[in-house]
């Protein structure tokens, strides 16, 4: 294995670690949310709209893609050509890695509009893990 490719498993592991996201379900509570009183208000679901929830990107996709693209590109050609292809590979890999991470972080969700018994309208956005219908 060539020296530059010796680091490839490390970059791949970091890339996969960046894909792990915490649960965003209405059925999952974090420890800090337990043993706290919750205010409950009654209402009726007025509308449900499909949305996409975009989680923040960690940058691991961009960095991992750039590193792997740079390593792969630098293997093409000799001398200045190898360096130029390494730069092109790093740019292309970074762009591709960024898109892969962004798409992996997107989750389907719902924007649920609720008319409270007080007459107020509230909108709540959450991951699409429960079934909601108007009425």
C-alpha positions as a Markdown table, in Angstrom:
| # | Residue | x | y | z |
|---|---|---|---|---|
| 1 | Unk | 0.0 | 0.0 | 0.0 |
| 2 | Unk | 1.4 | 3.4 | -1.0 |
| 3 | Unk | 1.9 | 5.8 | 1.9 |
| 4 | Unk | -0.8 | 8.3 | 0.8 |
| 5 | Unk | -3.4 | 5.5 | 0.7 |
| 6 | Unk | -2.4 | 4.4 | 4.2 |
| 7 | Unk | -4.6 | 7.2 | 5.6 |
| 8 | Unk | -7.6 | 6.3 | 3.4 |
| 9 | Unk | -9.2 | 4.0 | 6.1 |
| 10 | Unk | -8.9 | 6.8 | 8.7 |
| 11 | Unk | -10.7 | 9.3 | 6.4 |
| 12 | Unk | -13.4 | 6.8 | 5.6 |
| 13 | Unk | -14.0 | 6.1 | 9.3 |
| 14 | Unk | -14.2 | 9.9 | 10.0 |
| 15 | Unk | -16.6 | 10.3 | 7.0 |
| 16 | Unk | -18.9 | 7.6 | 8.4 |
| 17 | Unk | -18.8 | 9.0 | 11.9 |
| 18 | Unk | -20.0 | 12.3 | 10.5 |
| 19 | Unk | -23.1 | 10.5 | 9.1 |
| 20 | Unk | -24.3 | 9.6 | 12.6 |
| 21 | Unk | -27.1 | 12.0 | 13.7 |
| 22 | Unk | -29.0 | 12.1 | 17.0 |
| 23 | Unk | -32.6 | 10.9 | 16.9 |
| 24 | Unk | -35.2 | 13.6 | 16.1 |
| 25 | Unk | -38.4 | 11.7 | 16.9 |
| 26 | Unk | -41.3 | 13.0 | 18.9 |
| 27 | Unk | -41.0 | 9.7 | 20.7 |
| 28 | Unk | -37.4 | 10.1 | 21.8 |
| 29 | Unk | -36.4 | 12.3 | 24.8 |
| 30 | Unk | -32.9 | 13.2 | 25.9 |
| 31 | Unk | -32.0 | 12.6 | 29.5 |
| 32 | Unk | -32.1 | 16.4 | 30.3 |
| 33 | Unk | -35.8 | 16.4 | 29.2 |
| 34 | Unk | -36.9 | 13.8 | 31.7 |
| 35 | Unk | -38.5 | 14.6 | 35.1 |
| 36 | Unk | -39.6 | 18.0 | 33.9 |
| 37 | Unk | -43.2 | 19.2 | 33.9 |
| 38 | Unk | -44.7 | 19.7 | 30.4 |
| 39 | Unk | -47.5 | 22.1 | 29.6 |
| 40 | Unk | -50.3 | 20.3 | 27.6 |
| 41 | Unk | -52.6 | 22.4 | 25.4 |
| 42 | Unk | -55.5 | 20.8 | 23.6 |
| 43 | Unk | -56.2 | 21.5 | 19.9 |
| 44 | Unk | -57.1 | 20.2 | 16.5 |
| 45 | Unk | -54.7 | 19.5 | 13.6 |
| 46 | Unk | -55.6 | 21.9 | 10.9 |
| 47 | Unk | -53.1 | 20.8 | 8.2 |
| 48 | Unk | -50.1 | 18.6 | 7.7 |
| 49 | Unk | -47.4 | 19.5 | 5.1 |
| 50 | Unk | -44.4 | 17.4 | 4.0 |
| 51 | Unk | -41.1 | 19.1 | 4.6 |
| 52 | Unk | -37.4 | 18.1 | 4.5 |
| 53 | Unk | -35.4 | 18.6 | 7.7 |
| 54 | Unk | -31.8 | 19.4 | 6.9 |
| 55 | Unk | -29.4 | 18.7 | 9.8 |
| 56 | Unk | -26.3 | 20.7 | 10.1 |
| 57 | Unk | -23.3 | 19.5 | 8.1 |
| 58 | Unk | -20.2 | 18.6 | 10.0 |
| 59 | Unk | -17.8 | 19.2 | 7.1 |
| 60 | Unk | -16.5 | 15.6 | 7.3 |
| 61 | Unk | -18.0 | 14.9 | 3.9 |
| 62 | Unk | -16.2 | 17.8 | 2.3 |
| 63 | Unk | -12.9 | 17.1 | 4.1 |
| 64 | Unk | -13.0 | 13.3 | 3.4 |
| 65 | Unk | -14.0 | 13.8 | -0.2 |
| 66 | Unk | -11.3 | 16.3 | -0.7 |
| 67 | Unk | -8.7 | 14.1 | 0.9 |
| 68 | Unk | -9.7 | 11.0 | -1.1 |
| 69 | Unk | -10.1 | 13.0 | -4.3 |
| 70 | Unk | -6.7 | 14.6 | -3.9 |
| 71 | Unk | -5.0 | 11.2 | -3.2 |
| 72 | Unk | -6.7 | 9.6 | -6.2 |
| 73 | Unk | -5.9 | 12.6 | -8.5 |
| 74 | Unk | -2.3 | 12.8 | -7.5 |
| 75 | Unk | -1.8 | 9.2 | -8.8 |
| 76 | Unk | -2.5 | 10.5 | -12.3 |
| 77 | Unk | 0.5 | 11.8 | -14.2 |
| 78 | Unk | 4.0 | 12.7 | -13.1 |
| 79 | Unk | 5.6 | 15.9 | -11.6 |
| 80 | Unk | 3.5 | 19.0 | -12.1 |
| 81 | Unk | 0.8 | 17.0 | -13.9 |
| 82 | Unk | 0.4 | 14.8 | -10.8 |
| 83 | Unk | 0.2 | 17.9 | -8.5 |
| 84 | Unk | -2.4 | 19.6 | -10.8 |
| 85 | Unk | -4.5 | 16.4 | -10.9 |
| 86 | Unk | -4.3 | 16.2 | -7.1 |
| 87 | Unk | -5.7 | 19.7 | -6.8 |
| 88 | Unk | -8.5 | 19.0 | -9.3 |
| 89 | Unk | -9.2 | 15.7 | -7.5 |
| 90 | Unk | -9.4 | 17.5 | -4.2 |
| 91 | Unk | -11.8 | 20.1 | -5.4 |
| 92 | Unk | -14.0 | 17.6 | -7.2 |
| 93 | Unk | -13.9 | 15.2 | -4.2 |
| 94 | Unk | -14.7 | 18.0 | -1.8 |
| 95 | Unk | -17.7 | 19.1 | -3.8 |
| 96 | Unk | -19.0 | 15.5 | -4.1 |
| 97 | Unk | -18.3 | 14.7 | -0.4 |
| 98 | Unk | -20.3 | 17.9 | 0.6 |
| 99 | Unk | -23.3 | 16.8 | -1.5 |
| 100 | Unk | -23.2 | 13.2 | -0.2 |
| 101 | Unk | -23.1 | 14.5 | 3.4 |
| 102 | Unk | -25.9 | 17.0 | 2.8 |
| 103 | Unk | -28.1 | 14.3 | 1.3 |
| 104 | Unk | -27.3 | 11.8 | 4.0 |
| 105 | Unk | -28.3 | 14.4 | 6.7 |
| 106 | Unk | -31.7 | 15.2 | 5.2 |
| 107 | Unk | -34.8 | 13.6 | 6.9 |
| 108 | Unk | -38.4 | 13.6 | 5.8 |
| 109 | Unk | -40.6 | 15.6 | 8.2 |
| 110 | Unk | -44.0 | 17.2 | 8.8 |
| 111 | Unk | -45.1 | 20.7 | 9.5 |
| 112 | Unk | -48.2 | 20.3 | 11.5 |
| 113 | Unk | -50.5 | 23.3 | 12.0 |
| 114 | Unk | -52.6 | 23.0 | 15.1 |
| 115 | Unk | -55.5 | 25.2 | 16.1 |
| 116 | Unk | -55.5 | 25.3 | 19.9 |
| 117 | Unk | -58.8 | 25.4 | 21.8 |
| 118 | Unk | -57.9 | 29.0 | 22.7 |
| 119 | Unk | -58.1 | 29.8 | 19.0 |
| 120 | Unk | -54.4 | 30.3 | 18.5 |
| 121 | Unk | -52.7 | 28.6 | 15.6 |
| 122 | Unk | -49.3 | 26.9 | 16.2 |
| 123 | Unk | -47.0 | 25.1 | 13.8 |
| 124 | Unk | -44.8 | 22.3 | 14.9 |
| 125 | Unk | -42.2 | 20.6 | 12.7 |
| 126 | Unk | -40.9 | 17.1 | 13.5 |
| 127 | Unk | -39.5 | 14.0 | 11.8 |
| 128 | Unk | -42.1 | 12.0 | 9.9 |
| 129 | Unk | -42.2 | 9.1 | 12.3 |
| 130 | Unk | -45.8 | 9.4 | 13.4 |
| 131 | Unk | -49.0 | 9.6 | 11.3 |
| 132 | Unk | -50.9 | 13.0 | 11.6 |
| 133 | Unk | -54.1 | 13.9 | 9.8 |
| 134 | Unk | -56.2 | 17.0 | 9.9 |
| 135 | Unk | -59.3 | 16.8 | 12.1 |
